[in-house]
Amino acid sequence: MSNKAKTFDALSMMREIRDRISFETQNMSFEELKAYIKLTSY
């Protein structure tokens, strides 16, 4: 195994995205959450 420095930390990125989504949706109703998911899904 090589000792290269990481240029991309997938776990850190996943946590940042999860935290941002949690913050944005924390006070949404079920209907608002469904609309948010529908708008942000690809």
Protein Blocks (a to p, Z undefined) as FASTA:
>chain_A
ZZbdcfbdfklmmmmmmmmmmmmmmmpcfklmmmmmmmmpZZ
